[in-house]
Structure formats: C-alpha cells, structure tokens
Amino acid sequence: MKLKVSVAGATGWVGKPLCKAVSEANDLSLVGAVSRTHKGHNLKDVFGDPNLDLTVSKSVAEALETPTDVLVDYTKADVVKANVMTAIGKGVCVVIGSSGLTDQDFSEINQAALDNGVGVIAAGNFAITAVLLQRFACEAAKYLSHWEIIDYASDAKKDAPSGTTRELAFRLSQIRKPEVTHPISQTIGESQSRGVTLAGSQIHSIRLPSYIIGVEAIFGAKDERLTIRHDAGSGAEPYIEGTLLAIRKVRDQIGLIRGLDKIMG
Ligand SMILES: NC(=O)c1ccc[n+]([C@@H]2O[C@H](COP(=O)([O-])OP(=O)(O)OC[C@H]3O[C@@H](n4cnc5c(N)ncnc54)[C@H](OP(=O)(O)O)[C@@H]3O)[C@@H](O)[C@H]2O)c1
C-alpha cells in the first residue's frame, strides 16, 4: 500500500521538486497539492509533467477531503501553524518544512498531536549538511560555554530568525545555556546591537541579497575560537531526501519530533 501524501505549498521552490519526488517514489502516492494561485488547475499543466495528474486545492482543508496519510507543509510562516492544526484535527500526520514556528508553537503542536494520536516531524532544515552542523555544534557546546549564532538569509526572507537558526538555538539549549560575561541588559550604548536572546542563545539575523540561507555558530574561549558554518546553495534538492525520509517515518510515532537527526540512523 502506498503512503498517500499531500503537499501544501506545492508550487513553491521546495514544493515543486518535492511533488515530483513523491510522485516518482515507488512507495508514495501524491494525492493532494495546495496552492492559492493555481487552485482548480491540474498540476500536470502547472508543471508541464503528465505524471502529476491531480487538481490543485485552494486550502489544506479542501485537499484533506481526499483520504491522506501525510500532509507536508512548505508554505509560509503566517499559515503553517493553521495548516498543521487542520491536519492534526483530521488525524493526518504532518511533516513541517516551513519556518517561523516558535518553541511555544511547537509545544502546542506536540500537545495537539498527542491528543489526536498522530505523528509530526519538523526540521528547520532537512539538508544533511545542516543536520551535521547541529550535531557538531551540540558536541562543541558540551566543552565550550560561550557562543553566539549568526543567521544569514536573502533580503526577501520575511521571517526571522530562520527555522534552521531557531532549531539550532533550541537544540543547544538542551545541552546548556551559554554563559554571557557582560549582561546584555547592561550594555552601554544600543543593547539591540547584541541581537535577540532565543532559547538562551544570542542570535544576529542578516538579510542581504546574494545570501540563500546560512547559519554560523561561533564558540569563543580564552585565546581560541571555533566557527561552525552551514551555507545552502541555490537549489532545493538538498531538502528533498530528508523530507522523503520524514514522510516515511512520521507514522511511526505519536507527538512531535523536532530535527531530522532524530529519525536518521
Ligand atoms: N525545512 C527546510 O529544510 C526548508 C528548506 C527550504 C525552505 N524552507 C521553508 O519552507 C517554506 C517554503 O519555502 P519556499 O522557498 O519553497 O517558498 P516559496 O517558493 O515562496 O513557496 C511557497 C509556497 O506556499 C504557498 N503559499 C505562500 N503563501 C501562502 C499562504 N499565505 N497561504 C497558503 N499558501 C501559501 C505558495 O503558493 P500560493 O502563493 O499559490 O498559495 C507556494 O506554493 C518557507 O517557510 C521556508 O523558510 C524550509
């Protein structure tokens, strides 16, 4: 039996190659696609691919009228939570790729998933190199007590910090809270220039043309420094394999799992 998958944000930068990958996988079946711009059109005409023969829905609620096992969300920060809650309420498992959700949002999503007996997997970054950055940074945090994070993205990105950065701060907070030698609140001058404190880590977001998405964890110690950095390229391919893995694993548990490495071998 193939897993029935619906993609919200189907026509987007990640959504489009994801729809193709799902339709080409032997064990998966693309049963739903959501896009407001292309609602009512056939996806095969939108993509020029005869294998993608299904009608685009205007909303997640409409798409889930078709029996679905897993909803994947690659939309936007302002709609992802509502989409996820709609799916959970219908007993549909969810894979969250969209950024913008806070730790509080994830806590509410976890509770809703537990209440409804469904699985949810979220990753701020589904690329293997970003997973490795998280893993190496968490290892470094066991030995080095001072760090700050720089969050890089294009000037067009509306939400900040990125999902990659939020997840890194969350994961580091599970190792320990970093030490701050001079309290941020006692900064002389403009304390905002010290960035925002998120899950204990100090975050500095940069939004400039020519950046795609990147994150840099800087660890400082007496007379030495360690920098661990991830930079995404301009293609969406690195996110596809990780998302497919999450689709295949999400029905194995109830509640929320945050981070691709939690489901990797
Ligand atoms: N976790 C990861 O590994 C990863 C990797 C890359 C990107 N992301 C995140 O994934 C999300 C999507 O990124 P992208 O670059 O693919 O975006 P994109 O190219 O702008 O595509 C967004 C998609 O969502 C739909 N959409 C946009 N606004 C919407 C709204 N208000 N309500 C419903 N649908 C809406 C768009 O179609 P319509 O406008 O036609 O509805 C489009 O299909 C972002 O949050 C991004 O940060 C995560």
The ligand as an SDF file (V2000), in Angstrom:
LIG
                    3D

 48 52  0  0  0  0  0  0  0  0999 V2000
   12.9590   22.8910    6.4800 N   0  0  0  0  0  0  0  0  0  0  0  0
   13.7060   23.0760    5.4000 C   0  0  0  0  0  0  0  0  0  0  0  0
   14.6370   22.3150    5.1140 O   0  0  0  0  0  0  0  0  0  0  0  0
   13.3960   24.2340    4.4830 C   0  0  0  0  0  0  0  0  0  0  0  0
   14.1020   24.3910    3.2880 C   0  0  0  0  0  0  0  0  0  0  0  0
   13.7390   25.4430    2.4370 C   0  0  0  0  0  0  0  0  0  0  0  0
   12.7140   26.3020    2.7870 C   0  0  0  0  0  0  0  0  0  0  0  0
   12.0740   26.1190    3.9790 N   0  0  0  0  0  0  0  0  0  0  0  0
   10.9210   26.9310    4.3730 C   0  0  0  0  0  0  0  0  0  0  0  0
    9.8240   26.3890    3.6430 O   0  0  0  0  0  0  0  0  0  0  0  0
    8.8840   27.4360    3.3590 C   0  0  0  0  0  0  0  0  0  0  0  0
    8.6370   27.4700    1.8610 C   0  0  0  0  0  0  0  0  0  0  0  0
    9.8180   27.8880    1.2190 O   0  0  0  0  0  0  0  0  0  0  0  0
    9.8870   28.0990   -0.3690 P   0  0  0  0  0  0  0  0  0  0  0  0
   11.1850   28.7290   -0.6310 O   0  0  0  0  0  0  0  0  0  0  0  0
    9.5230   26.8360   -1.0870 O   0  0  0  0  0  0  0  0  0  0  0  0
    8.7180   29.1840   -0.5690 O   0  0  0  0  0  0  0  0  0  0  0  0
    8.0090   29.6750   -1.9210 P   0  0  0  0  0  0  0  0  0  0  0  0
    8.8040   29.3150   -3.1250 O   0  0  0  0  0  0  0  0  0  0  0  0
    7.6390   31.0880   -1.7120 O   0  0  0  0  0  0  0  0  0  0  0  0
    6.6870   28.7800   -1.9700 O   0  0  0  0  0  0  0  0  0  0  0  0
    5.6780   28.9370   -1.0160 C   0  0  0  0  0  0  0  0  0  0  0  0
    4.5020   28.0570   -1.3910 C   0  0  0  0  0  0  0  0  0  0  0  0
    3.4950   28.2420   -0.3960 O   0  0  0  0  0  0  0  0  0  0  0  0
    2.3230   28.8260   -0.9840 C   0  0  0  0  0  0  0  0  0  0  0  0
    1.9130   29.9460   -0.1160 N   0  0  0  0  0  0  0  0  0  0  0  0
    2.5680   31.1090    0.0570 C   0  0  0  0  0  0  0  0  0  0  0  0
    1.9030   31.9000    0.9270 N   0  0  0  0  0  0  0  0  0  0  0  0
    0.8230   31.1920    1.3070 C   0  0  0  0  0  0  0  0  0  0  0  0
   -0.2550   31.4750    2.1640 C   0  0  0  0  0  0  0  0  0  0  0  0
   -0.3520   32.6480    2.8010 N   0  0  0  0  0  0  0  0  0  0  0  0
   -1.2080   30.5300    2.3260 N   0  0  0  0  0  0  0  0  0  0  0  0
   -1.1160   29.3590    1.6670 C   0  0  0  0  0  0  0  0  0  0  0  0
   -0.1230   29.0470    0.8200 N   0  0  0  0  0  0  0  0  0  0  0  0
    0.8360   29.9550    0.6520 C   0  0  0  0  0  0  0  0  0  0  0  0
    2.7030   29.3050   -2.3650 C   0  0  0  0  0  0  0  0  0  0  0  0
    1.6460   29.1260   -3.3030 O   0  0  0  0  0  0  0  0  0  0  0  0
    0.4500   30.1670   -3.4340 P   0  0  0  0  0  0  0  0  0  0  0  0
    1.0080   31.5390   -3.1900 O   0  0  0  0  0  0  0  0  0  0  0  0
   -0.0730   29.9390   -4.8040 O   0  0  0  0  0  0  0  0  0  0  0  0
   -0.5410   29.7630   -2.3720 O   0  0  0  0  0  0  0  0  0  0  0  0
    3.8620   28.3730   -2.7300 C   0  0  0  0  0  0  0  0  0  0  0  0
    3.3570   27.1710   -3.3060 O   0  0  0  0  0  0  0  0  0  0  0  0
    9.4930   28.7060    3.9510 C   0  0  0  0  0  0  0  0  0  0  0  0
    8.9830   28.8920    5.2560 O   0  0  0  0  0  0  0  0  0  0  0  0
   10.9800   28.3910    4.0180 C   0  0  0  0  0  0  0  0  0  0  0  0
   11.6320   29.1370    5.0130 O   0  0  0  0  0  0  0  0  0  0  0  0
   12.3990   25.1180    4.8170 C   0  0  0  0  0  0  0  0  0  0  0  0
  1  2  1  0
  2  3  2  0
  2  4  1  0
  4  5  1  0
  4 48  2  0
  5  6  2  0
  6  7  1  0
  7  8  2  0
  8  9  1  0
  8 48  1  0
  9 10  1  0
  9 46  1  0
 10 11  1  0
 11 12  1  0
 11 44  1  0
 12 13  1  0
 13 14  1  0
 14 15  2  0
 14 16  1  0
 14 17  1  0
 17 18  1  0
 18 19  2  0
 18 20  1  0
 18 21  1  0
 21 22  1  0
 22 23  1  0
 23 24  1  0
 23 42  1  0
 24 25  1  0
 25 26  1  0
 25 36  1  0
 26 27  1  0
 26 35  1  0
 27 28  2  0
 28 29  1  0
 29 30  1  0
 29 35  2  0
 30 31  1  0
 30 32  2  0
 32 33  1  0
 33 34  2  0
 34 35  1  0
 36 37  1  0
 36 42  1  0
 37 38  1  0
 38 39  2  0
 38 40  1  0
 38 41  1  0
 42 43  1  0
 44 45  1  0
 44 46  1  0
 46 47  1  0
M  CHG  2   8   1  16  -1
M  END
$$$$
